[in-house]
Amino acid sequence: MQHNLFTTMRSLKLAEGCKGTQVYALNPSAPPPPPPPGNSGGGGSGGTGGGGGGVGDKLLQHIQDHLRVNSVRSKSSRTYPPMNQTNAVVSPEFLLPCGLPVTDLLEPQIDPCLKFVDLVEKMAEVYLRIENCPQFEKSGAFLEQCAIFRGLSDPKLFRRSLRSSRQHAVDVHAKVVLASWLRFERREDELIGTTSMDCCGRNLECPKATLVSGYDPESVYDPCVCSRASRSEMIDDDVPQCSTSEEEDYDMSFCIGDEEVRCVRYKIASLSRPFKAMLYGGFREMKRATINFTQNGISVEGMRAAEIFSRTSKLDNFPSNVVLELLKLAHRFCCDELKSACDSHLAHHVNSLDEAMLLIEYGLEEASYLLVAACLQVFLRELPSSMHNPNVIKIFCSADGRERLASLGHASFTLYFFLSQIAMEDDMKSNTTVMLLERLVECAVENWEKQLAYHQLGVVMLERKEYKDAQRWFNTAAEAGHLYSLVGVARSKFKRDHRYSAYKIINSLISDHTATGWMHQERSLYCSGKEKLLDLDTATELDPTLTFPYKFRAVALVEENQFGAAISELNKILGFKASPDCLEMRAWISIGMEDYEGALKDIRALLTLEPNFMMFNWKIHGDHMVELLRPLAQQWSQADCWMQLYDRWSSVDDIGSLAVVHHMLANDPGKSLLRFRQSLLLLRLNCQKAAMRSLRLARNHSKSEHERLVYEGWILYDTGHREEALAKAEESISIQRSFEAFFLKAYALADSTLDPESSSYVIQLLQEALKCPSDGLRKGQALNNLGSVYVDCEKLDLAADCYTNALTIKHTRAHQGLARVYHLKNQRKAAYDEMTKLIEKAQNNASAYEKRSEYCDREMAQGDLGLASQLDPLRTYPYRYRAAVLMDDHKETEAIDELSRAISFKPDLQLLHLRAAFYDSMGEGAAAVKDCEAALCIDPGHIDTLELYQKAREPNDQK
């Protein structure tokens, strides 16, 4: 083996598969296009349609040609020929070659996450497990919490639990997997200029820290291991390599070929018991001064290194090929100390995928725990691209590969939980996904692990249309206690034409348990007529966040040619939840009613959420639909786009603003400022995953160092790393003073309770920001934030000036701040009127109704809050207010019901805390304790809930 063991190869990254969550079926009555030649490779229902003859034949032919040559798995990188401008006047059917969706073939997807009939009880149970389990088991308890939070809408809860699981990890394997998972959640692989083994500066994810075994939860707050390691390596490099000393009493030699390696007998014997037995145990070698070692698989260089190690216990700077020889020698002759040193040395020098692929075989063969861990770490930190490497897949997916990993303690539920989530995101139906989930089942030990593994296998088999296997896995999950898997059992039976059997399963579920929205949604599939609509209405009442009922009702209206009413139905959910499938449905219907502007707006918005979205049952890429519709809509210059953006921003039309930004980026894709604006809009729409993608793109397209630092700071801030975000802002300011750097610093500092001194500093930073060049959109936000700080400092006149100036540049949300100033000045009527102005201007005005309720009497407030809940049922204040009013009127049961209605689809901290307080006041201590535990599962440091929890537990403790 040569000195340079590793060769560098540029690993290929395969394009990501198309992603999307469409469940629409096509109108089977529409005439099909010409059949594609050969196997198209497409999935989904077979019926496709399109108009024929007359005006627009060329456009129709163009679309059909597209459908012929593009399979369902078209990639986002594929380009299409531009549409012929002469075909700009067309009928809707020519833009809908697949026809419109029909109700008979619509169905919702089954959620691959864990879902519970009583989520509050489950969260309380997990909180108690975390609190009461031994320290060494906390990592696993937090992982269960991760699995629960995975099914909720707030990704921050999942990431926080994942960080806690990593913090309490004990062994190297768990640390490697969890740290890699944290890195993947931020998609750092998408940041240009970074490598997989780069350390982000936090010990929690430091690749060197993961290779340190032992339970030390506080170490995650220490300075990064990388910086300390680099300093120690510099010191070690200054130590001269230990050479052969003349003072040593050499009394024997190992003969390898024609050369001899002189050694000290008792030093070599001290390496292991086998060596000691050979040299002092009565064997022939004991009496020999020269021992033939030629047939033992070690070179002269390797033996000399072993001799040096026997005297110094150091590997110094031996080349990797020599250390590998030592590792084999150590494994063969049971030299524990030498093996441990070689294992550690090699593990800390694995930095690339090529090195990891080569060394993992040595590690597995020689049972080198750390070396295998280091190789796994590279594979995991290279995700998702490494998932397309057949050698990596063989190690992870095959039963033999799992057994080899398991023999060293490197096959765990945590590992396959992580890998299977990535595989399901990439391609739900692939063989890789199935094999990883099979390995997940094999690793499942605890009951929740089995429930998750069985259920996810059921979901994947259902997607693959392997209905018998799907039913079997769903049944197994249900038998393990996961009641939601009965939905999968019913759906599998339904697909096998056992409709009545499916109905009975869900009907029994509703009868035996507290009904939930997803139960009624599922039962609606197995009945018809008024019963179906009644179930869907009940599903929406119990859980207004479910998208399927809105889509079904919209399509039913389309079938009755009530296009306007169908759009209104979809507007109900899109007013508070930016769902890609609902945006697609609305665009679909808009094309049918020849509203091409509206369709184009929605398609641009959904492509912002999911850039690889395939429309019309995975037949046409969203980007191509934009090209087809663009000539039919009004043409805007970049200046027109900026005006449109200002108008939509000021009218609080976030989806419209997203569409405009998407249009602008099509003309100027490298504009980081636009990517940043996009991320702000996505955060306002609570689309955090898409917002982070936009921030990464903004960072990658930055034209200067100071700009790049700002976007990196926002990425850190939005992922919960406030101090690191502040450091990025300060570094950016040191290079160049800019609006965004000052704004980031002020924003991050204001994210805590401010004392007067801190408030003054935040004010100063915002004033500095306003002195720097920027556009009105951002300056309006800065003025609004400055006004808020002035209000907190009771400088009401200065606050009013800020809000007024913000309104001058069309920052409409400043009406809310100005209303607050009027209210604090006891000008309640003026505050009410100010909020009325906001309601009139804003398209998304649920928050405005909510805020206006504070400035009127109880009856008017109830009306405003009712409207707020109708427009956005996810807003929790209206429920809390109504419940408090009911408690004041001594209607305790009604107050509890009001809170319970919201908690059933949004387990919010404040809602749980208030219901616990109500239960406590009613003397229902057990219910109060359970709600407190569920609330503390969401935020274990919430002081008010901790105090209430202690109070509610006292009677039980006394018993």
RAMOKA-V260178 format. One record per pair of residues at least 12 apart in sequence whose ideal C-beta (glycine too) atoms are under 6 Angstrom apart, sorted by sequence separation. I is the first residue (numbers start at 1). J is the second residue. D is the distance in Angstrom with one decimal. If there is no record, write none. Layout:
# RAMOKA-V260178
I/J/D + I/J/D
This chain:
# RAMOKA-V260178
129/141/4.8 + 146/158/5.8 + 149/161/5.6 + 166/178/3.8 + 250/262/4.3 + 330/342/5.9 + 360/372/6.0 + 441/453/4.4 + 458/470/5.0 + 490/502/3.9 + 523/535/5.1 + 524/536/4.9 + 554/566/4.2 + 570/582/5.5 + 587/599/4.3 + 679/691/4.5 + 699/711/3.9 + 713/725/4.4 + 729/741/5.3 + 750/762/5.1 + 770/782/5.6 + 787/799/4.4 + 819/831/4.2 + 852/864/5.2 + 853/865/5.0 + 883/895/4.4 + 899/911/5.5 + 916/928/4.6 + 165/178/5.5 + 166/179/5.8 + 252/265/4.8 + 305/318/5.2 + 379/392/5.3 + 423/436/5.1 + 440/453/4.4 + 536/549/4.1 + 661/674/5.6 + 698/711/4.7 + 699/712/5.7 + 749/762/5.3 + 769/782/5.3 + 835/848/5.8 + 865/878/3.9 + 932/945/5.5 + 251/265/5.1 + 265/279/5.4 + 474/488/3.4 + 475/489/5.6 + 803/817/4.5 + 33/48/6.0 + 146/161/4.4 + 327/342/4.0 + 360/375/3.8 + 458/473/3.7 + 474/489/4.5 + 490/505/4.4 + 520/535/4.6 + 554/569/4.4 + 570/585/6.0 + 587/602/3.9 + 607/622/4.7 + 645/660/4.6 + 679/694/3.9 + 713/728/3.3 + 729/744/4.4 + 787/802/3.5 + 803/818/4.1 + 819/834/3.8 + 849/864/4.5 + 883/898/4.3 + 916/931/3.6 + 32/48/5.3 + 145/161/4.4 + 146/162/5.4 + 204/220/4.4 + 209/225/4.1 + 248/264/5.6 + 326/342/5.0 + 359/375/5.5 + 420/436/4.5 + 457/473/4.3 + 458/474/3.8 + 489/505/5.9 + 490/506/5.2 + 506/522/5.1 + 536/552/5.9 + 553/569/5.0 + 554/570/5.0 + 570/586/4.6 + 586/602/5.1 + 587/603/5.0 + 644/660/4.9 + 661/677/5.8 + 678/694/4.3 + 679/695/4.6 + 695/711/5.8 + 712/728/5.2 + 713/729/5.0 + 729/745/3.9 + 746/762/5.0 + 766/782/5.6 + 786/802/4.8 + 787/803/4.7 + 818/834/5.2 + 819/835/4.8 + 835/851/5.7 + 865/881/5.7 + 882/898/5.2 + 883/899/4.9 + 899/915/4.4 + 915/931/5.2 + 916/932/4.8 + 932/948/5.8 + 33/50/5.3 + 203/220/5.2 + 208/225/4.3 + 305/322/5.1 + 419/436/5.1 + 420/437/5.2 + 506/523/4.3 + 661/678/4.9 + 835/852/3.7 + 932/949/3.8 + 31/49/5.7 + 126/144/5.7 + 206/224/5.1 + 208/226/5.4 + 471/489/5.8 + 520/538/4.5 + 521/539/4.1 + 849/867/4.7 + 850/868/4.2 + 26/45/5.8 + 28/47/3.6 + 30/49/2.0 + 126/145/5.1 + 142/161/5.2 + 203/222/5.3 + 206/225/4.7 + 323/342/5.2 + 356/375/4.0 + 437/456/5.6 + 454/473/5.1 + 486/505/5.6 + 520/539/4.1 + 550/569/5.7 + 583/602/4.6 + 603/622/5.5 + 641/660/5.6 + 675/694/5.0 + 695/714/5.7 + 709/728/4.9 + 746/765/3.8 + 783/802/4.7 + 815/834/5.2 + 849/868/4.3 + 879/898/5.7 + 912/931/4.9 + 25/45/4.9 + 162/182/5.8 + 206/226/5.6 + 302/322/5.6 + 306/326/6.0 + 420/440/5.2 + 437/457/4.7 + 550/570/5.9 + 695/715/5.1 + 745/765/5.5 + 746/766/4.9 + 766/786/4.4 + 879/899/6.0 + 26/47/4.9 + 203/224/5.3 + 208/229/5.3 + 301/322/5.4 + 305/326/5.7 + 471/492/3.6 + 800/821/4.8 + 26/48/5.7 + 27/49/5.6 + 142/164/4.3 + 143/165/4.8 + 183/205/5.6 + 203/225/6.0 + 323/345/5.4 + 356/378/3.8 + 454/476/4.5 + 455/477/4.1 + 470/492/4.5 + 517/539/4.5 + 583/605/5.6 + 584/606/5.8 + 603/625/5.4 + 641/663/5.8 + 675/697/4.6 + 676/698/4.5 + 709/731/5.3 + 710/732/5.1 + 726/748/5.1 + 783/805/5.3 + 784/806/5.0 + 799/821/5.3 + 815/837/5.3 + 846/868/4.9 + 912/934/5.3 + 913/935/5.2 + 142/165/3.8 + 182/205/5.2 + 201/224/5.4 + 302/325/3.5 + 323/346/5.8 + 347/370/4.0 + 396/419/5.9 + 416/439/4.9 + 454/477/3.6 + 486/509/5.5 + 503/526/3.8 + 550/573/4.6 + 566/589/5.2 + 583/606/4.0 + 603/626/5.7 + 641/664/4.7 + 658/681/5.3 + 675/698/3.6 + 709/732/3.9 + 725/748/5.0 + 742/765/5.1 + 783/806/3.9 + 815/838/3.8 + 832/855/4.2 + 879/902/4.2 + 895/918/5.9 + 912/935/3.9 + 929/952/4.9 + 347/371/4.9 + 350/374/4.2 + 416/440/4.0 + 502/526/5.0 + 657/681/5.3 + 831/855/4.3 + 832/856/5.7 + 928/952/4.1 + 929/953/5.8 + 199/224/5.9 + 343/368/4.5 + 346/371/4.9 + 350/375/5.7 + 353/378/5.9 + 467/492/4.9 + 517/542/3.9 + 521/546/5.6 + 796/821/5.2 + 846/871/3.8 + 850/875/5.9 + 139/165/4.9 + 159/185/5.7 + 179/205/4.6 + 315/341/5.5 + 344/370/5.6 + 451/477/5.4 + 517/543/2.7 + 563/589/5.9 + 580/606/4.5 + 672/698/4.4 + 706/732/4.5 + 722/748/5.4 + 742/768/4.8 + 743/769/4.7 + 763/789/5.5 + 780/806/4.6 + 846/872/3.6 + 909/935/5.3 + 199/226/4.4 + 298/325/5.3 + 343/370/4.5 + 347/374/3.8 + 416/443/5.4 + 433/460/5.7 + 455/482/5.6 + 499/526/5.6 + 521/548/5.8 + 654/681/5.4 + 742/769/3.6 + 762/789/5.4 + 784/811/5.9 + 828/855/5.3 + 850/877/5.7 + 925/952/5.3 + 59/87/4.1 + 343/371/5.3 + 350/378/5.8 + 467/495/4.6 + 796/824/5.9 + 42/71/5.2 + 43/72/5.0 + 58/87/5.5 + 139/168/4.3 + 309/338/5.9 + 353/382/5.4 + 451/480/4.8 + 467/496/5.2 + 517/546/5.2 + 580/609/4.9 + 600/629/4.5 + 638/667/5.9 + 672/701/4.2 + 706/735/4.1 + 780/809/5.1 + 812/841/5.1 + 846/875/6.0 + 909/938/4.9 + 41/71/3.9 + 42/72/4.0 + 138/168/4.0 + 139/169/4.6 + 315/345/5.0 + 413/443/4.3 + 450/480/4.8 + 455/485/4.9 + 458/488/4.6 + 563/593/4.1 + 580/610/5.1 + 599/629/5.9 + 654/684/5.5 + 672/702/5.0 + 705/735/5.8 + 706/736/4.3 + 710/740/4.6 + 739/769/4.9 + 759/789/5.7 + 784/814/5.1 + 787/817/4.8 + 892/922/5.5 + 909/939/5.4 + 925/955/5.3 + 33/64/4.3 + 40/71/5.2 + 59/90/5.4 + 179/210/4.9 + 298/329/5.2 + 412/443/6.0 + 413/444/5.8 + 451/482/3.8 + 558/589/5.8 + 584/615/5.8 + 654/685/5.3 + 670/701/4.7 + 710/741/5.2 + 713/744/5.1 + 717/748/5.6 + 780/811/2.7 + 36/68/4.5 + 428/460/5.9 + 547/579/5.0 + 823/855/5.9 + 874/906/5.9 + 876/908/4.9 + 913/945/5.0 + 916/948/5.8 + 920/952/5.1 + 114/147/5.5 + 596/629/5.4 + 600/633/4.9 + 739/772/4.0 + 776/809/4.1 + 784/817/5.9 + 33/67/6.0 + 56/90/4.1 + 60/94/4.9 + 63/97/4.8 + 136/170/5.3 + 176/210/4.7 + 357/391/5.6 + 429/463/5.3 + 551/585/5.3 + 710/744/5.7 + 738/772/5.5 + 759/793/5.2 + 876/910/5.8 + 880/914/5.5 + 59/94/5.2 + 139/174/5.9 + 175/210/4.1 + 255/290/5.3 + 331/366/4.3 + 428/463/4.8 + 429/464/5.0 + 487/522/4.9 + 547/582/5.5 + 739/774/3.9 + 816/851/5.5 + 876/911/5.5 + 115/151/5.7 + 372/408/5.5 + 413/449/5.1 + 596/632/4.2 + 597/633/5.0 + 113/150/4.8 + 114/151/5.8 + 252/289/5.3 + 253/290/4.8 + 254/291/5.5 + 255/292/5.0 + 256/293/5.4 + 257/294/5.8 + 402/439/5.0 + 596/633/5.3 + 56/94/4.1 + 113/151/3.4 + 166/204/5.9 + 256/294/5.4 + 324/362/5.9 + 372/410/5.5 + 384/422/5.5 + 397/435/3.9 + 172/211/5.8 + 254/293/4.3 + 271/310/5.7 + 327/366/5.2 + 369/408/5.4 + 383/422/5.7 + 393/432/6.0 + 397/436/5.9 + 743/782/5.8 + 364/404/5.1 + 172/213/5.0 + 259/300/4.9 + 51/93/3.6 + 261/303/4.4 + 268/310/5.3 + 51/94/5.6 + 261/304/5.3 + 267/310/4.0 + 256/300/5.1 + 263/307/4.8 + 267/311/5.5 + 170/215/4.6 + 261/307/5.8 + 50/97/3.6 + 256/303/5.9 + 168/217/5.3 + 254/303/5.4 + 48/98/5.1 + 49/99/3.7 + 167/217/4.9 + 605/655/4.8 + 608/658/4.9 + 167/220/4.9 + 605/658/4.5 + 605/659/5.0 + 608/662/5.3 + 604/659/3.9 + 275/333/5.9 + 601/659/4.1 + 604/662/3.9 + 274/333/4.8 + 15/75/4.5 + 274/334/5.5 + 272/333/5.2 + 15/77/5.4 + 272/334/4.7 + 272/335/4.3 + 271/335/4.5 + 271/338/5.9 + 30/99/3.6 + 242/312/4.6 + 26/98/4.8 + 27/99/3.5 + 26/99/5.5 + 27/100/5.6 + 27/102/5.2 + 241/316/4.8 + 24/101/4.4 + 609/687/5.8 + 136/215/6.0 + 25/105/3.0 + 609/690/4.9 + 23/107/5.8 + 23/109/5.6 + 578/685/4.4 + 578/687/5.7 + 649/777/5.7 + 211/347/5.7 + 197/351/5.1 + 650/810/3.9 + 652/812/6.0 + 650/812/4.7 + 646/810/6.0 + 196/381/4.0 + 196/382/4.8 + 651/841/5.9 + 652/842/3.7 + 653/843/4.5 + 652/843/5.6 + 651/843/5.5 + 652/844/5.0 + 176/373/5.2 + 183/381/6.0 + 184/383/5.6 + 173/373/5.9 + 176/376/5.8 + 180/380/3.5 + 172/373/4.8 + 176/377/4.5 + 180/381/5.1 + 173/409/5.9 + 173/410/5.3 + 177/414/5.0 + 181/418/4.9 + 177/415/5.0 + 177/418/5.8 + 575/871/5.6 + 576/872/3.9 + 576/874/5.7 + 144/448/5.3 + 147/452/5.7 + 5/320/4.6 + 3/319/4.8 + 5/321/4.8 + 1/321/3.8 + 544/873/4.2 + 114/452/5.7 + 11/353/5.1 + 112/456/5.1 + 9/354/5.0 + 112/459/4.5 + 6/355/4.7 + 110/459/5.5 + 545/905/5.5 + 543/905/4.1 + 117/483/5.5 + 115/484/4.0 + 13/385/4.2 + 14/388/4.3 + 110/487/5.9 + 110/488/5.4 + 117/513/4.9 + 17/426/5.5 + 17/427/4.9 + 107/525/5.9 + 108/548/3.8 + 106/552/5.6 + 103/555/5.1 + 103/556/5.2 + 101/555/5.2 + 100/558/6.0 + 100/592/5.6 + 96/591/5.8 + 95/591/5.0 + 92/591/5.4 + 92/592/5.2 + 92/594/5.5 + 190/696/4.9 + 192/700/4.5 + 98/616/4.2 + 98/619/5.5 + 155/688/5.3 + 186/719/5.7 + 76/611/5.9 + 76/612/4.3 + 88/631/4.5 + 80/624/4.8 + 83/627/5.6 + 88/632/5.9 + 83/628/5.4 + 72/618/4.4 + 85/631/5.6 + 74/621/5.6 + 67/619/5.8 + 22/581/5.7 + 21/581/5.5 + 44/617/4.7 + 44/618/5.4 + 20/610/5.9 + 19/610/5.9 + 26/617/5.4 + 19/612/5.2 + 20/613/4.8 + 24/617/5.6 + 18/612/4.4 + 20/614/5.4 + 18/614/5.1 + 119/907/5.6 + 124/930/4.7 + 127/933/4.5 + 124/933/3.6 + 127/936/5.4 + 124/934/4.6 + 127/937/4.0 + 123/934/4.1 + 126/937/5.8 + 120/934/4.5 + 123/937/4.1
